[in-house]
Amino acid sequence: MEVNEKEGGSSLDFLFTKIYSSVFSALMLVLLISFISKPGLSLADISNGFRWKSNLITLYSSVRFKIGDRVFNTALVGKDGWIFYTGDHSMQDYQKIDTLDKKSLITLVEKINQLDKELEYEGKILLIVIPPNKSTIYPQYMPDEIPVIGKGSRLDLFSNYLKNNTQVHIVDLAPVLLDSSKTQNLYFKIDTHWNDLGAYYGYREIMSLLTSYDPRLIPHPLSDYKYIRQDDLINPDLPRVLGIPPIKEEYRALIPKFPVQKTQTLNLNLANGAYISNLKGQDDRLPTLLIFHDSFYSARSSLSHFMEPHFSKITGILFTQDPKIWSLNWIQQEDPDIVIIEIVERNFDTGLSLLLDGVSK
């Protein structure tokens, strides 16, 4: 019988999967017998003290991934090698079935509006920046079995209400990212974050709005950067979420062709994994920035390295549940020219609500 290359590859995959599954089953049988042979062993002992626990979990998850399982605890395997995070509100955001209740929405917007007025009185500007979830920009790679049910997401509702009822500046990144995504990958396939191109378009939208506030804050055109191949993406987050060994993905970086001011950044690491960063540039004539942010600002492909050349000082507060750190008190302490609150779509209401908890309506 003639077998073409595609069929041959499928047969080899099937054979590999059968062998892999058989070895895994045999290992589990041996381990079960060894447990039974120790009458004093409890389930807690097995769960907490078993030395190969993490290895077996990785092996089990790898087998599931190899044989084509697509639904994991907080991740989903989509089409063409794309993997999506499903934790927090990600799936509800994609299906547009989880909306903010009217009372919570009004309260949140009133607090943002109050903060905006207070900062405007002091001569400062406030920006709300919400990077979209990956599934919002690349719905075509989500499984067909998961439909979009509603007409508007939480972000749609929030953004429209804020625009229609306040003068607060919100940077709506979805239109430009959706348009550019038709011809370019703006997010990593195997990571929750945007890549350098996605971060660049976010930077360009932010700076274009800030230019009206300060003419020096003009975004560099894409032609001012070289787009070059770097090492493979290091330690992507979604394989870790799946519980499988790292997968490689090409990493390309936008490197400035123009000279940039020298900067020095100091990080104060916190016990819960969050940190506070303080960047100081050489040109004191440039404006100062305080940014409350998540990893879309500070990760390897992020807003930070595009925005840093434009400011003399940047204080960054990484999102944390600790109200002593995730606090508007930093505004009074740092006295910045510009305040940005950047939180990804799936966490925007949580991050904003926690930060604005002390603002009176």
C-alpha positions as CSV (number, residue, x, y, z in Angstrom):
1,M,0.0,0.0,0.0
2,E,1.3,3.4,-0.9
3,V,1.6,5.8,2.0
4,N,2.2,9.5,1.3
5,E,4.3,11.7,3.6
6,K,1.4,13.2,5.5
7,E,-0.1,9.7,6.2
8,G,3.3,8.4,7.2
9,G,3.8,11.2,9.6
10,S,0.4,10.6,11.1
11,S,1.1,6.9,11.5
12,L,4.4,7.7,13.3
13,D,2.7,10.1,15.6
14,F,0.1,7.5,16.4
15,L,2.7,4.9,17.1
16,F,4.7,7.3,19.3
17,T,1.6,8.1,21.2
18,K,0.7,4.5,21.8
19,I,4.2,3.8,23.0
20,Y,4.2,6.9,25.2
21,S,0.9,6.0,26.7
22,S,1.9,2.4,27.4
23,V,5.1,3.5,29.1
24,F,3.1,6.0,31.2
25,S,0.5,3.4,32.1
26,A,3.2,0.9,33.1
27,L,4.9,3.4,35.3
28,M,1.6,4.3,37.0
29,L,0.9,0.6,37.6
30,V,4.3,0.1,39.2
31,L,3.8,3.1,41.4
32,L,0.3,2.0,42.4
33,I,1.6,-1.4,43.4
34,S,4.4,0.1,45.5
35,F,1.9,2.4,47.3
36,I,-0.4,-0.6,48.1
37,S,2.5,-2.5,49.5
38,K,3.0,0.3,52.1
39,P,0.0,0.0,54.4
40,G,0.7,3.2,56.4
41,L,0.9,5.5,53.3
42,S,-1.9,8.1,53.1
43,L,-3.1,10.1,50.1
44,A,-1.6,13.2,51.7
45,D,1.8,11.4,51.8
46,I,1.5,10.5,48.2
47,S,0.4,14.0,47.1
48,N,2.9,16.0,49.2
49,G,5.9,13.7,49.7
50,F,6.1,11.8,46.4
51,R,9.5,12.7,44.9
52,W,8.5,12.2,41.3
53,K,5.2,14.0,41.5
54,S,6.1,17.0,39.3
55,N,7.8,14.7,36.7
56,L,4.7,12.5,36.5
57,I,2.5,15.5,36.1
58,T,4.7,16.9,33.3
59,L,4.7,13.4,31.6
60,Y,1.0,13.1,31.9
61,S,0.4,16.6,30.5
62,S,2.8,16.0,27.7
63,V,1.0,12.8,26.7
64,R,-2.3,14.6,26.7
65,F,-0.8,17.4,24.6
66,K,0.8,14.9,22.2
67,I,-2.4,12.9,21.6
68,G,-4.3,16.0,20.8
69,D,-6.1,17.1,24.0
70,R,-7.0,20.7,23.7
71,V,-8.6,21.6,27.0
72,F,-6.4,22.0,30.1
73,N,-6.9,23.5,33.5
74,T,-6.3,27.2,32.6
75,A,-5.2,26.9,28.9
76,L,-6.6,25.9,25.6
77,V,-4.9,24.6,22.5
78,G,-6.3,26.3,19.5
79,K,-5.6,26.1,15.7
80,D,-2.2,26.2,14.0
81,G,-0.1,25.9,17.2
82,W,-1.8,28.8,19.0
83,I,-2.3,28.4,22.7
84,F,-4.6,30.6,24.8
85,Y,-4.9,31.3,28.5
86,T,-8.3,30.7,29.9
87,G,-7.9,31.8,33.5
88,D,-9.4,34.9,35.2
89,H,-12.1,36.3,32.8
90,S,-10.4,35.3,29.6
91,M,-13.0,32.8,28.3
92,Q,-15.9,35.0,29.4
93,D,-14.3,37.9,27.7
94,Y,-13.9,35.9,24.5
95,Q,-17.5,34.6,24.5
96,K,-18.8,38.0,25.7
97,I,-20.9,36.4,28.4
98,D,-19.6,38.1,31.5
99,T,-20.4,41.8,31.7
100,L,-20.0,44.4,34.5
101,D,-23.2,45.0,36.4
102,K,-24.5,48.6,35.9
103,K,-23.9,49.6,39.5
104,S,-20.3,48.4,39.6
105,L,-19.6,50.0,36.2
106,I,-21.0,53.4,37.3
107,T,-19.1,53.4,40.6
108,L,-15.8,52.5,38.8
109,V,-16.2,55.2,36.1
110,E,-17.1,57.8,38.7
111,K,-14.0,57.1,40.7
112,I,-11.8,57.2,37.5
113,N,-13.5,60.5,36.6
114,Q,-12.8,61.9,40.1
115,L,-9.1,60.9,39.9
116,D,-8.9,62.5,36.4
117,K,-10.3,65.8,37.6
118,E,-7.9,65.9,40.6
119,L,-4.9,65.2,38.4
120,E,-6.1,67.8,35.8
121,Y,-6.4,70.4,38.6
122,E,-2.7,69.7,39.4
123,G,-1.6,70.0,35.8
124,K,-1.2,66.2,35.3
125,I,-2.7,63.9,32.7
126,L,-4.2,60.5,33.3
127,L,-4.3,57.7,30.7
128,I,-6.1,54.3,31.0
129,V,-4.5,51.7,28.8
130,I,-6.0,48.2,28.5
131,P,-4.2,45.8,26.2
132,P,-6.7,43.3,24.7
133,N,-6.5,39.6,25.5
134,K,-4.9,37.5,22.8
135,S,-8.2,35.8,21.9
136,T,-9.8,39.2,21.3
137,I,-7.2,40.0,18.6
138,Y,-6.9,36.4,17.1
139,P,-10.4,34.8,17.5
140,Q,-9.8,32.9,14.2
141,Y,-7.3,30.6,16.0
142,M,-9.8,29.7,18.8
143,P,-11.5,26.3,18.4
144,D,-14.7,26.4,16.4
145,E,-16.5,24.6,19.2
146,I,-16.2,27.6,21.5
147,P,-18.6,30.3,20.1
148,V,-18.8,34.0,20.7
149,I,-22.2,34.3,22.3
150,G,-22.8,37.9,23.4
151,K,-22.6,41.2,21.5
152,G,-20.3,43.1,23.7
153,S,-17.5,42.3,26.2
154,R,-16.8,43.8,29.6
155,L,-14.1,46.0,28.0
156,D,-16.6,47.2,25.3
157,L,-19.1,48.2,27.9
158,F,-16.5,49.9,30.1
159,S,-14.8,51.7,27.3
160,N,-18.0,53.0,25.7
161,Y,-19.4,54.2,29.0
162,L,-16.2,55.9,30.0
163,K,-16.0,57.7,26.6
164,N,-19.7,58.7,26.6
165,N,-19.8,60.0,30.2
166,T,-16.3,61.4,31.0
167,Q,-13.4,63.3,29.5
168,V,-11.0,60.6,30.7
169,H,-8.4,59.5,28.1
170,I,-8.6,55.8,27.4
171,V,-6.3,54.3,24.8
172,D,-8.4,51.9,22.8
173,L,-5.9,49.5,21.3
174,A,-8.3,47.0,19.8
175,P,-8.9,48.7,16.5
176,V,-5.3,49.2,15.5
177,L,-4.2,45.7,16.7
178,L,-7.1,44.0,14.9
179,D,-6.3,45.8,11.7
180,S,-2.5,45.1,11.9
181,S,-3.2,41.5,13.0
182,K,-4.5,40.7,9.5
183,T,-1.0,40.7,8.1
184,Q,1.3,40.3,11.1
185,N,1.6,38.3,14.3
186,L,1.3,40.7,17.2
187,Y,1.1,38.2,20.0
188,F,3.2,35.1,20.7
189,K,1.6,31.8,19.8
190,I,2.7,30.1,23.0
191,D,2.7,33.0,25.4
192,T,0.0,35.3,26.8
193,H,1.8,38.5,25.8
194,W,2.1,40.5,22.7
195,N,5.4,40.5,20.9
196,D,7.6,43.5,20.0
197,L,5.3,44.4,17.1
198,G,2.2,44.3,19.2
199,A,4.0,46.4,21.9
200,Y,5.1,48.9,19.3
201,Y,1.6,49.5,18.1
202,G,0.5,50.0,21.7
203,Y,3.3,52.4,22.3
204,R,2.5,54.4,19.2
205,E,-1.2,54.8,20.2
206,I,-0.2,55.9,23.7
207,M,2.4,58.4,22.6
208,S,0.2,59.8,19.8
209,L,-2.4,60.8,22.5
210,L,0.3,62.2,24.8
211,T,1.8,64.4,21.9
212,S,-1.2,66.8,22.3
213,Y,-0.2,67.2,26.0
214,D,3.6,67.5,25.4
215,P,4.9,68.1,21.8
216,R,8.1,66.4,22.7
217,L,6.3,63.0,23.1
218,I,6.3,62.1,19.5
219,P,6.3,58.4,18.8
220,H,9.0,57.0,16.5
221,P,7.7,55.5,13.2
222,L,8.2,51.8,12.7
223,S,10.9,52.6,10.1
224,D,13.1,53.9,12.9
225,Y,13.6,50.3,14.1
226,K,15.3,47.3,12.8
227,Y,13.2,44.1,13.1
228,I,15.8,41.3,13.6
229,R,15.8,37.7,14.6
230,Q,16.9,37.1,18.2
231,D,17.1,33.9,20.3
232,D,14.1,31.7,20.6
233,L,11.5,32.9,23.1
234,I,12.8,32.0,26.6
235,N,10.5,30.4,29.1
236,P,7.1,31.2,27.5
237,D,4.3,31.1,30.0
238,L,1.6,29.0,28.3
239,P,3.6,25.7,28.2
240,R,4.1,26.1,31.9
241,V,0.4,26.6,32.3
242,L,-0.2,23.4,30.2
243,G,2.3,21.6,32.5
244,I,4.5,20.5,29.6
245,P,8.2,21.2,28.8
246,P,9.1,24.5,27.0
247,I,8.2,24.9,23.4
248,K,10.3,27.1,21.1
249,E,9.0,30.1,19.2
250,E,11.0,32.5,17.2
251,Y,11.6,35.8,18.9
252,R,12.1,38.9,16.8
253,A,13.0,42.3,18.3
254,L,12.6,45.9,17.2
255,I,16.0,47.6,17.8
256,P,16.2,51.4,17.6
257,K,18.2,52.8,14.7
258,F,18.3,56.2,16.5
259,P,20.5,57.1,19.5
260,V,18.7,56.7,22.9
261,Q,19.4,58.4,26.1
262,K,21.3,56.4,28.7
263,T,19.1,55.3,31.6
264,Q,19.6,53.5,34.9
265,T,16.8,51.3,36.4
266,L,16.6,50.1,40.0
267,N,14.1,47.5,41.0
268,L,12.8,47.0,44.5
269,N,11.7,43.4,44.7
270,L,8.8,42.5,46.9
271,A,8.0,39.3,48.8
272,N,5.0,38.4,46.6
273,G,6.9,38.5,43.3
274,A,5.9,42.1,42.5
275,Y,8.3,44.9,42.3
276,I,8.7,48.7,42.1
277,S,11.0,50.0,39.4
278,N,12.6,53.4,39.2
279,L,14.2,54.6,35.9
280,K,16.3,57.7,35.7
281,G,17.4,59.2,32.4
282,Q,20.1,61.7,31.6
283,D,17.8,64.4,30.1
284,D,16.1,66.2,33.0
285,R,14.1,68.3,30.6
286,L,11.9,65.4,29.6
287,P,8.6,64.8,31.4
288,T,8.2,62.2,34.2
289,L,5.9,59.2,34.3
290,L,4.3,57.1,37.0
291,I,2.8,53.9,35.5
292,F,0.7,51.3,37.4
293,H,1.2,48.3,35.2
294,D,1.2,44.5,34.6
295,S,3.6,42.4,32.6
296,F,2.4,43.9,29.3
297,Y,4.5,46.9,30.2
298,S,7.5,45.2,31.8
299,A,8.0,41.8,30.1
300,R,10.6,41.0,27.5
301,S,8.4,42.2,24.6
302,S,6.7,45.1,26.3
303,L,5.9,48.8,26.2
304,S,8.8,49.8,28.5
305,H,11.7,49.8,26.1
306,F,9.7,51.8,23.6
307,M,8.6,54.4,26.1
308,E,11.7,54.8,28.3
309,P,13.6,57.1,25.8
310,H,10.9,59.7,26.1
311,F,11.0,60.4,29.8
312,S,13.5,61.7,32.4
313,K,12.1,59.5,35.1
314,I,9.7,56.5,35.2
315,T,8.4,55.0,38.3
316,G,6.7,51.6,37.7
317,I,4.4,49.9,40.1
318,L,3.8,46.2,39.1
319,F,0.2,45.0,39.8
320,T,-0.2,43.3,43.2
321,Q,-3.1,42.6,45.5
322,D,-1.2,44.4,48.3
323,P,-3.1,47.8,48.8
324,K,0.0,49.3,50.5
325,I,1.9,48.9,47.2
326,W,-0.9,49.1,44.6
327,S,-1.9,52.5,45.8
328,L,-2.5,56.0,44.5
329,N,-0.3,57.4,47.3
330,W,2.6,57.0,44.8
331,I,1.1,60.0,42.9
332,Q,1.7,62.4,45.7
333,Q,5.1,60.9,46.5
334,E,6.5,60.9,43.0
335,D,4.7,64.0,41.7
336,P,4.8,62.9,38.0
337,D,3.7,64.8,34.9
338,I,1.8,61.8,33.5
339,V,0.0,59.0,35.2
340,I,-0.8,55.8,33.2
341,I,-2.8,52.8,34.5
342,E,-2.1,49.8,32.3
343,I,-4.0,46.5,32.9
344,V,-4.7,43.7,30.5
345,E,-8.3,43.1,29.5
346,R,-8.9,40.0,31.6
347,N,-7.9,41.8,34.8
348,F,-8.8,45.4,34.1
349,D,-11.8,45.7,36.4
350,T,-10.0,44.0,39.3
351,G,-6.9,46.1,38.9
352,L,-8.8,49.4,38.6
353,S,-11.1,48.6,41.5
354,L,-8.3,47.8,43.8
355,L,-6.3,50.8,42.8
356,L,-9.2,53.2,43.1
357,D,-10.6,51.8,46.3
358,G,-9.7,54.9,48.3
359,V,-11.2,57.4,45.8
360,S,-14.4,59.0,46.9
361,K,-17.2,59.4,44.3
